[in-house]
Amino acid sequence: MGLLDQPHRPLRRRSLFAAALAGVAGSVVSGRGARAAVETADSPSAEGGVPTPVVTGTVVDGLQVPWGVAPLPGGGALVGERDTARLLQVDTDGAIHEVGRVPGVEPDGEGGLLGLATSPHFASDHHVFAYYSTPRDNRIARLSFRGGRLDGPSPIVTGIPHASFHNGGRIVFGPDEMLYVASGDATVGDRAQDLGSLGGKILRMTPAGNPAPGNPFRDSLIYSMGHRNVEGLAFDSRGRLWASEFGEDTWDELNLIRAGGNYGWPDVEGRGDNPDYINPAAQWRPAEASPSGIAIVNDVIYLANLRGERVWQVPIRGDHVGTPRRYLTGGYGRLRSIQPVGEGSLWVTTSNRDGRGEPRAGDDRILHIALRR
């Protein structure tokens, strides 16, 4: 089935404008169990060499719940809207073109058109991968983006549990050119501990949707388990996978993912004392976080947060993390996705039109963040 034929037509464009940086002091519990103070956003970085993220303007506004952001080799990115299933090409100068809608997407609560990723060989194969909800399941499909339009989708994995909430949805290619996929427990916690279910897991697969060579569970897509709702995946300079995870009522998590690792849900939320489960590298109260997308630049992690309405900056220190610091607190509302774009900069999407935010004039938007030293 092909995408609806739509012209490569320009939509509204917004020029960059200066914006203020906001931050408030607070606290967080690190993965080593120590209580660590969080510096105010306008003070010097607590650790040498860690840059300060500064909003320099809006790339584009007038969007409707932008969720997936997939950088394109020539600059800019493909951006998907969760509820409309529109796919947009957004250029670095803010020019935006609608290139189609993904058929079969069924928006429902937190479901819809979610994660996007471009193939490691996009310049030759022109493949784009999407994670989306249908009336029956969540699935991953391959599309072709060529000549300013998309064709597809061709499903490669189906049957991921689906519900109005906890759909996961982030996808990313690793340094090994395998596709990593975050799924949620779809509101049934026991799925996270069930190796017969794809829910509550991080999956690893070939671009054809087959279990990747070396996966820890034989003939299975499952890479790690015991997750409630992961919406952020990113790799550091050592090729290690990090994930952000929504807790229930007590702790949200940042995890360093190990092949075959069990992260404890629903038996434990946040840090625990069961040696069968891997403790998070960092954790926050949901009011301070509710993390969705994450990005890693020069081994510094940046988490976009929904309920917390901020960006957490977390430097990686070996197998642990340094002092987290928060930025942009309350200045832009709910923040959903965060993606490196170009040298020393990030794009961050707002999510104020997702049914839980308070939309402001121009929402939703993509913010441009410069990483300044």
C-alpha positions as a LaTeX table, in Angstrom:
\begin{tabular}{lrrr}
\hline
Residue & $x$ (\AA) & $y$ (\AA) & $z$ (\AA) \\
\hline
Met1 & 0.00 & 0.00 & 0.00 \\
Gly2 & 1.41 & 3.41 & $-0.91$ \\
Leu3 & 1.16 & 6.66 & 0.94 \\
Leu4 & $-1.52$ & 9.04 & $-0.17$ \\
Asp5 & $-0.17$ & 11.05 & $-3.06$ \\
Gln6 & 0.50 & 14.54 & $-1.82$ \\
Pro7 & 2.54 & 17.34 & $-3.35$ \\
His8 & 5.87 & 18.34 & $-1.87$ \\
Arg9 & 4.28 & 21.61 & $-0.78$ \\
Pro10 & 5.60 & 24.21 & 1.64 \\
Leu11 & 3.82 & 24.86 & 4.93 \\
Arg12 & 4.20 & 27.66 & 7.43 \\
Arg13 & 7.76 & 28.70 & 8.23 \\
Arg14 & 9.02 & 30.47 & 11.33 \\
Ser15 & 12.26 & 32.47 & 11.47 \\
Leu16 & 14.65 & 31.99 & 14.38 \\
Phe17 & 14.18 & 34.38 & 17.27 \\
Ala18 & 15.98 & 34.92 & 20.56 \\
Ala19 & 14.57 & 33.10 & 23.56 \\
Ala20 & 15.35 & 33.16 & 27.26 \\
Leu21 & 16.83 & 30.26 & 29.16 \\
Ala22 & 15.01 & 29.23 & 32.36 \\
Gly23 & 16.05 & 27.02 & 35.27 \\
Val24 & 15.30 & 26.34 & 38.93 \\
Ala25 & 17.35 & 24.53 & 41.56 \\
Gly26 & 16.25 & 21.07 & 42.72 \\
Ser27 & 17.54 & 17.60 & 43.55 \\
Val28 & 17.95 & 14.13 & 42.08 \\
Val29 & 19.11 & 10.71 & 43.21 \\
Ser30 & 22.04 & 9.34 & 41.21 \\
Gly31 & 22.59 & 5.73 & 40.21 \\
Arg32 & 25.12 & 5.32 & 43.02 \\
Gly33 & 22.50 & 6.23 & 45.61 \\
Ala34 & 23.93 & 9.59 & 46.69 \\
Arg35 & 21.78 & 12.69 & 46.87 \\
Ala36 & 23.20 & 15.30 & 44.49 \\
Ala37 & 22.41 & 18.98 & 44.24 \\
Val38 & 21.28 & 20.28 & 40.86 \\
Glu39 & 22.86 & 23.56 & 39.83 \\
Thr40 & 20.72 & 26.44 & 38.62 \\
Ala41 & 20.60 & 26.66 & 34.84 \\
Asp42 & 22.25 & 30.08 & 34.60 \\
Ser43 & 25.28 & 29.11 & 36.72 \\
Pro44 & 28.52 & 27.65 & 35.33 \\
Ser45 & 28.49 & 23.91 & 34.69 \\
Ala46 & 29.24 & 21.88 & 37.79 \\
Glu47 & 31.74 & 19.75 & 35.89 \\
Gly48 & 34.45 & 20.96 & 33.55 \\
Gly49 & 33.87 & 20.63 & 29.82 \\
Val50 & 30.10 & 20.24 & 30.05 \\
Pro51 & 28.37 & 22.80 & 27.78 \\
Thr52 & 25.34 & 24.90 & 28.58 \\
Pro53 & 22.24 & 24.27 & 26.42 \\
Val54 & 20.73 & 27.57 & 25.28 \\
Val55 & 17.56 & 28.03 & 23.23 \\
Thr56 & 18.43 & 30.28 & 20.29 \\
Gly57 & 15.03 & 30.26 & 18.58 \\
Thr58 & 12.17 & 28.35 & 17.00 \\
Val59 & 12.88 & 26.32 & 13.87 \\
Val60 & 9.20 & 25.89 & 12.98 \\
Asp61 & 5.85 & 26.25 & 14.76 \\
Gly62 & 2.21 & 25.33 & 14.18 \\
Leu63 & 2.78 & 21.55 & 14.48 \\
Gln64 & 0.45 & 18.99 & 16.06 \\
Val65 & 2.20 & 16.72 & 18.58 \\
Pro66 & 5.51 & 16.15 & 16.75 \\
Trp67 & 6.91 & 12.83 & 18.01 \\
Gly68 & 9.45 & 11.13 & 15.77 \\
Val69 & 12.46 & 13.09 & 14.46 \\
Ala70 & 14.81 & 11.41 & 11.97 \\
Pro71 & 17.79 & 13.49 & 10.72 \\
Leu72 & 18.45 & 13.44 & 6.98 \\
Pro73 & 22.01 & 13.12 & 5.60 \\
Gly74 & 21.83 & 16.43 & 3.75 \\
Gly75 & 20.62 & 18.34 & 6.81 \\
Gly76 & 17.24 & 18.84 & 8.38 \\
Ala77 & 14.99 & 15.97 & 9.39 \\
Leu78 & 11.81 & 14.05 & 8.81 \\
Val79 & 9.28 & 14.80 & 11.55 \\
Gly80 & 6.13 & 12.79 & 12.25 \\
Glu81 & 2.96 & 14.06 & 13.95 \\
Arg82 & 1.50 & 11.51 & 16.35 \\
Asp83 & $-2.21$ & 12.16 & 15.82 \\
Thr84 & $-2.40$ & 13.27 & 12.18 \\
Ala85 & 0.11 & 10.66 & 10.87 \\
Arg86 & 1.64 & 13.40 & 8.72 \\
Leu87 & 5.30 & 13.16 & 7.76 \\
Leu88 & 7.06 & 16.46 & 7.26 \\
Gln89 & 10.46 & 17.38 & 5.88 \\
Val90 & 11.90 & 20.21 & 7.97 \\
Asp91 & 14.99 & 21.96 & 6.62 \\
Thr92 & 17.65 & 23.58 & 8.80 \\
Asp93 & 16.41 & 27.05 & 7.80 \\
Gly94 & 12.86 & 26.24 & 8.95 \\
Ala95 & 11.36 & 25.51 & 5.55 \\
Ile96 & 8.81 & 22.71 & 5.91 \\
His97 & 7.14 & 20.41 & 3.38 \\
Glu98 & 4.42 & 17.83 & 3.89 \\
Val99 & 5.46 & 14.64 & 2.13 \\
Gly100 & 2.57 & 12.34 & 3.01 \\
Arg101 & 0.55 & 10.55 & 5.67 \\
Val102 & 1.15 & 7.01 & 6.87 \\
Pro103 & $-1.99$ & 4.95 & 6.17 \\
Gly104 & $-3.28$ & 2.58 & 8.84 \\
Val105 & $-2.23$ & 4.72 & 11.81 \\
Glu106 & $-4.83$ & 4.78 & 14.57 \\
Pro107 & $-4.23$ & 7.60 & 17.10 \\
Asp108 & $-5.54$ & 6.65 & 20.53 \\
Gly109 & $-4.31$ & 8.23 & 23.75 \\
Glu110 & $-0.52$ & 7.93 & 23.63 \\
Gly111 & $-0.59$ & 5.85 & 20.44 \\
Gly112 & $-0.32$ & 6.98 & 16.84 \\
Leu113 & 2.66 & 7.73 & 14.59 \\
Leu114 & 5.58 & 7.50 & 17.01 \\
Gly115 & 9.29 & 6.88 & 16.40 \\
Leu116 & 11.15 & 7.45 & 13.12 \\
Ala117 & 14.64 & 6.40 & 11.99 \\
Thr118 & 16.52 & 6.63 & 8.70 \\
Ser119 & 18.56 & 3.70 & 7.42 \\
Pro120 & 22.35 & 3.76 & 8.01 \\
His121 & 22.55 & 3.46 & 4.19 \\
Phe122 & 19.87 & 6.02 & 3.46 \\
Ala123 & 21.88 & 7.68 & 0.67 \\
Ser124 & 21.63 & 4.47 & $-1.37$ \\
Asp125 & 18.51 & 2.64 & $-0.12$ \\
His126 & 16.32 & 5.67 & 0.84 \\
His127 & 14.67 & 3.67 & 3.63 \\
Val128 & 12.82 & 5.23 & 6.57 \\
Phe129 & 11.49 & 3.17 & 9.47 \\
Ala130 & 8.42 & 4.06 & 11.53 \\
Tyr131 & 6.84 & 2.74 & 14.72 \\
Tyr132 & 3.09 & 3.28 & 14.80 \\
Ser133 & $-0.21$ & 2.13 & 16.30 \\
Thr134 & $-3.04$ & 0.39 & 14.46 \\
Pro135 & $-6.42$ & $-0.67$ & 15.93 \\
Arg136 & $-4.86$ & $-4.08$ & 16.74 \\
Asp137 & $-1.19$ & $-3.58$ & 17.60 \\
Asn138 & 1.91 & $-1.46$ & 17.48 \\
Arg139 & 4.19 & $-2.25$ & 14.57 \\
Ile140 & 7.36 & $-1.28$ & 12.74 \\
Ala141 & 7.31 & $-0.62$ & 9.02 \\
Arg142 & 9.77 & 0.34 & 6.30 \\
Leu143 & 9.01 & 3.19 & 3.91 \\
Ser144 & 10.90 & 4.65 & 0.98 \\
Phe145 & 11.63 & 8.38 & 0.84 \\
Arg146 & 12.76 & 9.43 & $-2.61$ \\
Gly147 & 12.22 & 12.53 & $-4.70$ \\
Gly148 & 10.45 & 14.36 & $-1.89$ \\
Arg149 & 7.76 & 11.74 & $-1.28$ \\
Leu150 & 7.25 & 8.55 & 0.70 \\
Asp151 & 6.04 & 5.15 & $-0.43$ \\
Gly152 & 4.97 & 2.26 & 1.79 \\
Pro153 & 4.60 & 1.19 & 4.48 \\
Ser154 & 5.87 & $-2.39$ & 4.42 \\
Pro155 & 5.51 & $-3.86$ & 7.94 \\
Ile156 & 8.58 & $-5.73$ & 9.23 \\
Val157 & 7.35 & $-6.46$ & 12.79 \\
Thr158 & 3.74 & $-6.65$ & 13.96 \\
Gly159 & 2.04 & $-7.77$ & 17.16 \\
Ile160 & 3.70 & $-5.42$ & 19.65 \\
Pro161 & 1.10 & $-4.93$ & 22.42 \\
His162 & $-1.02$ & $-1.81$ & 22.02 \\
Ala163 & $-3.23$ & 0.16 & 24.40 \\
Ser164 & $-4.24$ & 3.78 & 24.94 \\
Phe165 & $-1.19$ & 4.17 & 27.19 \\
His166 & 2.38 & 2.82 & 27.54 \\
Asn167 & 3.16 & 2.17 & 23.87 \\
Gly168 & 6.86 & 3.03 & 24.00 \\
Gly169 & 7.71 & 3.86 & 20.40 \\
Arg170 & 11.26 & 5.19 & 20.12 \\
Ile171 & 13.44 & 3.54 & 17.44 \\
Val172 & 17.12 & 4.09 & 16.62 \\
Phe173 & 19.84 & 2.41 & 14.59 \\
Gly174 & 22.90 & 1.39 & 16.58 \\
Pro175 & 26.58 & 1.48 & 15.59 \\
Asp176 & 26.12 & $-2.18$ & 14.60 \\
Glu177 & 23.51 & $-1.09$ & 12.01 \\
Met178 & 20.81 & $-3.04$ & 13.86 \\
Leu179 & 17.47 & $-1.40$ & 14.69 \\
Tyr180 & 16.70 & $-0.94$ & 18.40 \\
Val181 & 13.06 & $-0.49$ & 19.40 \\
Ala182 & 11.46 & 0.56 & 22.70 \\
Ser183 & 8.10 & $-0.99$ & 23.53 \\
Gly184 & 5.80 & $-0.32$ & 26.48 \\
Asp185 & 3.89 & $-2.78$ & 28.66 \\
Ala186 & 0.58 & $-1.49$ & 27.20 \\
Thr187 & $-0.72$ & $-1.11$ & 30.81 \\
Val188 & $-0.17$ & $-4.81$ & 31.69 \\
Gly189 & 2.92 & $-4.88$ & 33.89 \\
Asp190 & 3.43 & $-8.64$ & 33.78 \\
Arg191 & 4.24 & $-8.42$ & 30.05 \\
Ala192 & 7.56 & $-6.82$ & 30.97 \\
Gln193 & 8.72 & $-10.09$ & 32.60 \\
Asp194 & 7.23 & $-12.39$ & 29.93 \\
Leu195 & 9.72 & $-13.51$ & 27.28 \\
Gly196 & 6.75 & $-14.59$ & 25.17 \\
Ser197 & 5.57 & $-10.96$ & 24.82 \\
Leu198 & 7.17 & $-8.08$ & 22.93 \\
Gly199 & 5.71 & $-5.62$ & 25.44 \\
Gly200 & 7.82 & $-3.89$ & 28.10 \\
Lys201 & 11.06 & $-4.61$ & 26.26 \\
Ile202 & 13.87 & $-3.15$ & 24.21 \\
Leu203 & 14.04 & $-5.07$ & 20.93 \\
Arg204 & 17.00 & $-5.52$ & 18.57 \\
Met205 & 16.49 & $-6.55$ & 14.98 \\
Thr206 & 17.91 & $-6.52$ & 11.47 \\
Pro207 & 16.51 & $-3.96$ & 9.01 \\
Ala208 & 14.32 & $-6.80$ & 7.68 \\
Gly209 & 12.74 & $-7.27$ & 11.13 \\
Asn210 & 14.50 & $-10.52$ & 12.05 \\
Pro211 & 16.19 & $-11.21$ & 15.41 \\
Ala212 & 19.64 & $-9.64$ & 15.25 \\
Pro213 & 22.70 & $-11.90$ & 15.44 \\
Gly214 & 23.96 & $-12.20$ & 19.01 \\
Asn215 & 20.66 & $-11.37$ & 20.71 \\
Pro216 & 20.66 & $-12.73$ & 24.27 \\
Phe217 & 17.51 & $-14.86$ & 23.93 \\
Arg218 & 17.63 & $-17.42$ & 21.15 \\
Asp219 & 15.52 & $-16.66$ & 18.07 \\
Ser220 & 13.99 & $-13.67$ & 19.83 \\
Leu221 & 13.86 & $-9.95$ & 19.10 \\
Ile222 & 14.19 & $-9.22$ & 22.83 \\
Tyr223 & 17.36 & $-7.42$ & 23.91 \\
Ser224 & 16.39 & $-6.33$ & 27.45 \\
Met225 & 13.28 & $-6.73$ & 29.61 \\
Gly226 & 11.53 & $-5.45$ & 32.72 \\
His227 & 10.61 & $-2.05$ & 31.27 \\
Arg228 & 7.39 & $-0.13$ & 31.91 \\
Asn229 & 7.41 & 2.47 & 29.15 \\
Val230 & 10.63 & 3.46 & 27.39 \\
Glu231 & 10.42 & 6.48 & 25.06 \\
Gly232 & 14.09 & 7.41 & 24.75 \\
Leu233 & 17.06 & 5.55 & 23.22 \\
Ala234 & 20.56 & 6.83 & 22.37 \\
Phe235 & 24.12 & 5.51 & 22.04 \\
Asp236 & 27.28 & 6.92 & 23.63 \\
Ser237 & 30.80 & 7.08 & 22.15 \\
Arg238 & 31.55 & 3.54 & 23.35 \\
Gly239 & 28.55 & 2.14 & 21.50 \\
Arg240 & 26.53 & 1.59 & 24.69 \\
Leu241 & 22.77 & 2.03 & 24.71 \\
Trp242 & 21.04 & 4.34 & 27.21 \\
Ala243 & 17.27 & 4.51 & 27.74 \\
Ser244 & 14.83 & 6.79 & 29.54 \\
Glu245 & 11.84 & 5.17 & 31.20 \\
Phe246 & 8.57 & 6.38 & 32.73 \\
Gly247 & 7.93 & 5.08 & 36.22 \\
Glu248 & 4.47 & 4.82 & 37.74 \\
Asp249 & 4.15 & 7.00 & 40.86 \\
Thr250 & 7.60 & 7.01 & 42.44 \\
Trp251 & 10.64 & 7.07 & 40.14 \\
Asp252 & 11.43 & 7.77 & 36.50 \\
Glu253 & 14.67 & 6.25 & 35.28 \\
Leu254 & 17.75 & 6.66 & 33.12 \\
Asn255 & 19.22 & 3.22 & 32.39 \\
Leu256 & 22.43 & 1.90 & 30.86 \\
Ile257 & 21.17 & $-1.06$ & 28.84 \\
Arg258 & 22.90 & $-4.44$ & 28.88 \\
Ala259 & 22.09 & $-7.33$ & 26.57 \\
Gly260 & 19.79 & $-9.70$ & 28.43 \\
Gly261 & 19.40 & $-7.30$ & 31.34 \\
Asn262 & 16.25 & $-7.24$ & 33.48 \\
Tyr263 & 15.29 & $-3.76$ & 34.74 \\
Gly264 & 12.74 & $-4.93$ & 37.26 \\
Trp265 & 9.30 & $-3.67$ & 36.26 \\
Pro266 & 6.71 & $-4.38$ & 37.67 \\
Asp267 & 8.50 & $-5.83$ & 40.73 \\
Val268 & 10.57 & $-2.74$ & 41.38 \\
Glu269 & 10.38 & 0.94 & 40.37 \\
Gly270 & 13.63 & 2.85 & 40.55 \\
Arg271 & 16.48 & 1.53 & 42.68 \\
Gly272 & 16.01 & $-1.74$ & 44.57 \\
Asp273 & 18.00 & $-4.37$ & 46.42 \\
Asn274 & 17.22 & $-7.42$ & 44.25 \\
Pro275 & 20.45 & $-8.56$ & 42.51 \\
Asp276 & 18.40 & $-10.07$ & 39.68 \\
Tyr277 & 17.46 & $-6.58$ & 38.52 \\
Ile278 & 19.67 & $-3.77$ & 37.17 \\
Asn279 & 19.39 & $-0.47$ & 38.99 \\
Pro280 & 19.02 & 2.80 & 37.07 \\
Ala281 & 21.99 & 5.10 & 36.56 \\
Ala282 & 19.81 & 8.01 & 37.68 \\
Gln283 & 16.23 & 8.48 & 38.86 \\
Trp284 & 13.83 & 11.35 & 39.36 \\
Arg285 & 10.40 & 11.95 & 40.82 \\
Pro286 & 7.82 & 11.99 & 37.98 \\
Ala287 & 6.94 & 15.64 & 38.69 \\
Glu288 & 10.57 & 16.54 & 37.92 \\
Ala289 & 10.91 & 14.39 & 34.83 \\
Ser290 & 8.52 & 12.05 & 32.95 \\
Pro291 & 11.25 & 11.62 & 30.31 \\
Ser292 & 10.57 & 10.95 & 26.65 \\
Gly293 & 13.34 & 11.40 & 24.07 \\
Ile294 & 17.04 & 11.46 & 24.88 \\
Ala295 & 20.12 & 12.55 & 22.92 \\
Ile296 & 23.83 & 12.06 & 23.58 \\
Val297 & 26.43 & 14.59 & 22.41 \\
Asn298 & 30.09 & 14.11 & 23.40 \\
Asp299 & 29.04 & 11.67 & 26.12 \\
Val300 & 26.61 & 14.07 & 27.72 \\
Ile301 & 22.99 & 12.88 & 27.88 \\
Tyr302 & 20.10 & 15.30 & 27.32 \\
Leu303 & 16.60 & 14.17 & 28.35 \\
Ala304 & 13.41 & 15.92 & 27.17 \\
Asn305 & 10.73 & 15.79 & 29.86 \\
Leu306 & 6.96 & 16.05 & 29.64 \\
Arg307 & 5.47 & 16.60 & 33.07 \\
Gly308 & 8.74 & 18.10 & 34.32 \\
Glu309 & 8.78 & 20.60 & 31.41 \\
Arg310 & 12.57 & 20.73 & 31.29 \\
Val311 & 15.73 & 19.26 & 29.80 \\
Trp312 & 17.95 & 17.26 & 32.13 \\
Gln313 & 21.64 & 17.28 & 31.26 \\
Val314 & 23.54 & 14.22 & 32.57 \\
Pro315 & 27.27 & 13.71 & 31.87 \\
Ile316 & 28.41 & 10.11 & 31.48 \\
Arg317 & 31.21 & 9.08 & 33.84 \\
Gly318 & 32.28 & 5.54 & 32.98 \\
Asp319 & 29.47 & 3.17 & 33.97 \\
His320 & 27.89 & 5.88 & 36.12 \\
Val321 & 26.75 & 9.45 & 35.61 \\
Gly322 & 27.84 & 12.81 & 36.95 \\
Thr323 & 25.68 & 15.49 & 38.52 \\
Pro324 & 22.43 & 16.03 & 36.57 \\
Arg325 & 21.46 & 19.63 & 35.90 \\
Arg326 & 18.18 & 21.01 & 34.60 \\
Tyr327 & 17.49 & 23.63 & 31.96 \\
Leu328 & 14.50 & 25.29 & 30.24 \\
Thr329 & 12.34 & 24.57 & 33.30 \\
Gly330 & 8.76 & 25.64 & 32.59 \\
Gly331 & 9.74 & 27.95 & 29.77 \\
Tyr332 & 8.25 & 25.99 & 26.88 \\
Gly333 & 5.84 & 23.48 & 28.40 \\
Arg334 & 6.01 & 19.75 & 27.75 \\
Leu335 & 9.10 & 18.59 & 25.86 \\
Arg336 & 8.90 & 15.35 & 23.85 \\
Ser337 & 11.78 & 14.60 & 21.48 \\
Ile338 & 15.39 & 15.76 & 21.41 \\
Gln339 & 17.76 & 15.13 & 18.54 \\
Pro340 & 21.32 & 16.21 & 17.61 \\
Val341 & 21.23 & 18.26 & 14.40 \\
Gly342 & 24.53 & 19.56 & 13.10 \\
Glu343 & 27.61 & 20.36 & 15.13 \\
Gly344 & 26.93 & 21.38 & 18.72 \\
Ser345 & 23.17 & 21.83 & 18.45 \\
Leu346 & 19.93 & 20.05 & 19.21 \\
Trp347 & 16.32 & 20.18 & 18.07 \\
Val348 & 13.70 & 19.77 & 20.79 \\
Thr349 & 9.97 & 19.35 & 20.14 \\
Thr350 & 7.20 & 20.59 & 22.40 \\
Ser351 & 4.16 & 18.42 & 23.13 \\
Asn352 & 1.61 & 20.89 & 24.47 \\
Arg353 & $-1.18$ & 19.73 & 22.13 \\
Asp354 & $-1.05$ & 16.09 & 23.24 \\
Gly355 & $-4.11$ & 16.33 & 25.51 \\
Arg356 & $-2.11$ & 16.83 & 28.71 \\
Gly357 & $-0.49$ & 20.20 & 28.08 \\
Glu358 & $-1.62$ & 23.79 & 27.93 \\
Pro359 & $-1.11$ & 24.94 & 24.33 \\
Arg360 & 0.47 & 28.33 & 23.81 \\
Ala361 & 0.45 & 30.54 & 20.74 \\
Gly362 & 2.46 & 28.79 & 18.03 \\
Asp363 & 2.41 & 25.32 & 19.61 \\
Asp364 & 3.62 & 22.81 & 18.89 \\
Arg365 & 7.09 & 23.85 & 17.81 \\
Ile366 & 10.65 & 22.68 & 17.27 \\
Leu367 & 13.19 & 24.62 & 19.34 \\
His368 & 16.81 & 25.10 & 18.33 \\
Ile369 & 19.31 & 24.62 & 21.17 \\
Ala370 & 22.97 & 25.58 & 20.95 \\
Leu371 & 25.47 & 23.81 & 23.23 \\
Arg372 & 27.73 & 26.60 & 24.47 \\
Arg373 & 30.92 & 26.37 & 26.53 \\
\hline
\end{tabular}
